[in-house]
Amino acid sequence: MIEKEKLVEKSATMGRDFLKRLKEMKEKHRLIGDVRGLGMMCGLELVKDAKKTPAVEETKEVVEYALKHGVILHTSTPRRPLPPLVITEQQVDFGLRTVDDALTFAEKR
């Protein structure tokens, strides 16, 4: 199935686009302190300031906002929301738009 569906290649291609879009989002949102990933395992590090103080409460707000709008985010730490590894291009697009909106919401508070 992995070879037949070319899942490794698909993950790499989608991951490059996903990472690029997250990095573009970093330019827009002060909460994003870092963006990194490999394949579809990409993540954001949310911070309060230039000292990279963890944005724990803001991360909770982003995760809760996303959930209320149909996107489930996994956090590997209190400040790094990660997407699920099994995801379609349409879900990536919807998820990124929702995370963008969630960050905008959290930054207004």
C-alpha positions as CSV (number, residue, x, y, z in Angstrom):
1,M,0.0,0.0,0.0
2,I,2.8,2.4,0.9
3,E,4.5,1.9,-2.5
4,K,1.2,1.6,-4.5
5,E,-0.2,4.8,-3.1
6,K,3.3,6.5,-3.1
7,L,2.7,7.6,0.4
8,V,6.3,8.5,1.1
9,E,6.5,10.8,-1.9
10,K,3.1,12.3,-1.2
11,S,4.1,13.1,2.4
12,A,7.3,14.7,1.2
13,T,5.6,16.9,-1.4
14,M,2.7,17.9,0.9
15,G,5.2,18.5,3.7
16,R,7.3,20.9,1.7
17,D,4.1,22.9,0.8
18,F,2.8,22.7,4.4
19,L,6.2,23.9,5.8
20,K,6.4,26.8,3.3
21,R,2.9,27.9,4.2
22,L,3.6,27.8,7.9
23,K,6.8,29.8,7.4
24,E,4.7,32.4,5.5
25,M,2.3,32.5,8.4
26,K,5.3,33.1,10.7
27,E,5.8,36.5,9.0
28,K,2.3,37.4,9.8
29,H,1.9,36.2,13.4
30,R,4.0,37.4,16.3
31,L,3.1,34.3,18.3
32,I,5.0,32.0,16.0
33,G,8.5,31.8,17.3
34,D,9.6,28.9,15.1
35,V,8.4,26.6,12.3
36,R,10.0,23.2,11.6
37,G,9.3,19.8,10.3
38,L,9.9,16.8,8.1
39,G,7.4,15.5,5.7
40,M,4.0,16.1,7.2
41,M,5.3,16.2,10.7
42,C,5.5,20.0,10.9
43,G,4.9,22.1,13.9
44,L,4.8,25.6,15.2
45,E,6.4,26.9,18.4
46,L,4.3,29.6,19.9
47,V,6.0,32.2,22.0
48,K,5.1,35.4,23.8
49,D,8.2,37.4,23.0
50,A,11.7,37.6,21.4
51,K,13.1,35.7,24.4
52,K,10.9,32.8,23.2
53,T,8.9,32.7,26.4
54,P,6.4,29.8,25.9
55,A,2.9,31.0,25.0
56,V,1.1,28.4,27.0
57,E,-2.2,30.2,27.4
58,E,-2.2,31.4,23.8
59,T,-1.5,27.9,22.6
60,K,-4.6,26.7,24.5
61,E,-6.6,29.4,22.9
62,V,-5.4,28.5,19.4
63,V,-6.1,24.8,20.0
64,E,-9.6,25.5,21.4
65,Y,-10.4,27.9,18.6
66,A,-9.3,25.4,16.0
67,L,-11.3,22.6,17.6
68,K,-14.5,24.8,17.7
69,H,-13.9,25.4,13.9
70,G,-13.4,21.8,12.9
71,V,-9.6,21.3,13.3
72,I,-8.1,19.0,15.9
73,L,-4.5,20.0,16.8
74,H,-2.1,17.8,18.8
75,T,0.3,19.5,21.0
76,S,3.6,17.8,21.7
77,T,4.4,20.3,24.4
78,P,2.2,23.0,25.9
79,R,3.2,25.4,23.1
80,R,3.7,23.3,19.9
81,P,0.5,22.4,18.0
82,L,1.1,19.7,15.4
83,P,-1.2,18.5,12.6
84,P,-2.2,14.8,12.3
85,L,0.2,12.8,10.1
86,V,-2.7,11.3,7.9
87,I,-4.2,14.3,6.1
88,T,-5.5,15.2,2.6
89,E,-4.5,18.4,0.7
90,Q,-8.0,19.8,1.2
91,Q,-7.7,19.1,5.0
92,V,-4.3,20.8,5.0
93,D,-5.7,23.9,3.3
94,F,-8.7,24.0,5.6
95,G,-6.5,23.4,8.7
96,L,-4.0,26.1,7.7
97,R,-6.7,28.7,7.2
98,T,-8.2,27.7,10.5
99,V,-4.9,27.9,12.4
100,D,-4.3,31.3,10.7
101,D,-7.6,32.5,12.0
102,A,-7.0,31.0,15.5
103,L,-3.6,32.8,15.7
104,T,-5.3,36.1,14.7
105,F,-7.9,35.5,17.4
106,A,-5.3,34.7,20.1
107,E,-3.2,37.7,19.2
108,K,-6.1,40.1,19.6
109,R,-6.6,39.1,23.3
